[in-house]
Amino acid sequence: MLFQEHGFAHLPAGVALENAGRVQKALLECTPWKLAFNDNQKHIEMSGDQSHSLRKQDLNRLQQAIFNQAQNAFQYSYHNYPI
């Protein structure tokens, strides 16, 4: 199955079924994801603590600024965990 079609990646026999729940839990709850995006030519990475500490209205403003820039210029925004 393709990620673009379904919004998830399917790895047949990639992870034993009994381990899949632990992998999911670790990815969702224990992995220190970062939010990466660009502000014009500047690459910015916010730690999970930084993005979680934003008030909801500030996070909404940030997302709106990212969307606004995407209308007229190159833009990216993604979560990552560098390894």
Secondary structure, DSSP 8 states (H G I E B T S, - for coil): --HHHHSS---TTTS-HHHHHHHHHIIIIIS--EEEEEETTEEEEEEHHHHHHS-HHHHHHHHHHHHHHHHHS---EEEE---
